[in-house]
Amino acid sequence: MSQDLTYEQALEKLDEQLKLLEDGNLSLEGALKAVDEARVYLKICTERLDAARKKIEIRSEPEPAE
Amino acid sequence: MLKPEEAQRPYTVTELANEIRRELRPLTALLVKGEVTGMKQGTKGHYSFSIRDSQSLIGAFIYADDARRLTTLPEDGQVFIFRGRVDYWAQYGTLRFIVDQVEFDDIGKLRAQLEELKRRLEAEGAFAAERKRRLPFLPRTVALLTSPTGAVIHDLQETIWERYPNMGIVVYPVQVQGAAAPMSVARALRRCNQERAADVIVLARGGGSFEEMYAFNTELVARAILDSKLPVVTALGHTSDRTVADLVGDAECRTPTEAGARVVPKKSDLMAQLRERERRLERETTQRVNREIERIDLKRQRLLQTLPALVRHRVERLTRAAAELGRLSPVAQVARREEALRERRRRVESAAAARLVKSASTLAARRAPDRLERALAERFAGATRALAHRGERLVALSPDGVLARGYSITQDAESGAVIRSAAATAAGRRVRIRLGSGRIGAKVDEVER
């Protein structure tokens, strides 16, 4: 599971695993694996929400060379 | 030659220069219309150029302070109306027109120029929808290119943080109008891309007249937006028509607040979205585990019911078999017979011994020769009896009787030893099996201890 997924990509993969689970025709092992994977993507999404750091930075124009 | 009354003291050049400047003093706050040529920016931000018409030309100059306040920076070949004063630059002995305000000569001509720029850009496909970049769904940082003070930056900041409290904001202060605006905006766009300071750019300013918005209608800004790798959202509050920047931008909003909402999702929505999925995940997990437990329980129930009966059944069969085995087993039978024979032999031998002792004593009483003869006869009779007795035993002991009932005796082909247990032989050895009638030669295939 590569960590550089965007929020949207991780969410999409999470939904894929949920659909598999909700379809209900997975073996027990298959289901457990899907649950684990889903949990990973859920973690990525949650972390992405807090990845942004509240800050305001003013990058003013360098004075033209005198 | 100068005439005597005129021969008062001659002016020095400086005096003459001052004289000229005094003469020029009325020529202030003049409006002059002409075309710009030779526009050059000086080191300290001053601009020097010439204004001309079809016959004449005059040098012109804009001090840096004035240049900053100009609504637009004159460019070569453009015709403007210049407001200013005539000045005599003593140091260089030149006459100049010091400009402090530039007016578009003709808004119409300017619009024509703008339309021409739009046509060119359109031909290049600069406005095409498929060229527009997708805004990141969830940026980590938003860049604001706007004037550092005023309502616009305040609205943007407030909207963004109200929707997404921990969003990073980077502000690139730019001039949004005046001669230096286009360069200021273009430079900020480039810097923002180079520094990769954000994931999306908002280019914003408040409402303004055609002239005040003009910076966003210049090719310089249009090119800078087109070259930007980061998507650009324009929020150029305008009452008049859309600027070129709006047309080439990746997303266009009417107001800073709308732009703030466009670049940043509502964090509360995203969190609700994740909680809902987490709930579904939990439900699926528990349901699946419960189903599995039920299945196992079912199996356990069935096992519990059938197991005791199964076990009892097995035990009974085993005990019966053991008993049966005990009764039928040839070894046990032979052992019992042997015991019986040993018993009988003991009795016979003790009787025979007693007889011998008795007859020995009677012999002693007779004479040797008939004693010898009798002894010999008895010895002979005893021998024949012993022999007959052994024959009997042989028949009784021989396994033929037992074999007749379907048992067999296996012997090792080589040594002839009777194989009583599986351990006494091994796979591959040759054996001879004696049956009720006849024999079989065989090779041991498999041994099961």
Interface residues (C-beta under 8 A of the other chain):
Chain A: T6 Y7 E8 L11 L14 D15 L18 L21 E22 L28 A31 V35 A38 R39 L42 C45 T46 R48 L49 D50 A51 A52 R53 K54 K55 I56 E57 I58 R59 S60 E61 P64 E66
Chain B: T43 K44 G45 P136 F137 L138 P139 R140 T141 P148 Q157 W161 Y164 P165 N166 M167 G168 I169 V170 V171 Y172 P173 V174 S184 R187 A188 R191 E195 A197 K267 L270 M271 Q273 L274 R277 E278 R280 L281 E284 T285 R288 E292
